[in-house]
Amino acid sequence: MIFSIRKWTSRVFFIVIFSILLFIVTGGYRWLAETLSPVHPYRVPQGDALKVFVTEPGPPDSSDKMSDRLRWFYWYGE
């Protein structure tokens, strides 16, 4: 069986170039995702800022309309 050195070196060269370009593209994607991502919503506020938490509203009273009770059921599954 005859091995062509020129063919094998071109294959190895292709794999090396492909790997280098793959690392460049994945690094660029990570950088772009970090640049475009919004500010972390759970970080500690700075300065005079206050962090406000929104809790889920309580279940509707029995005096409410039937449509409100159905909406509650579909939104929260309760």
Secondary structure, 3 states (H helix, E strand, C coil): CCCCHHHHHHHHHHHHHHHHHHHHHHHHHHHHHHHHCCCCCCCCCCCCCCCCCCCCCCCCCCCCCHHHHHHHHHHHCC
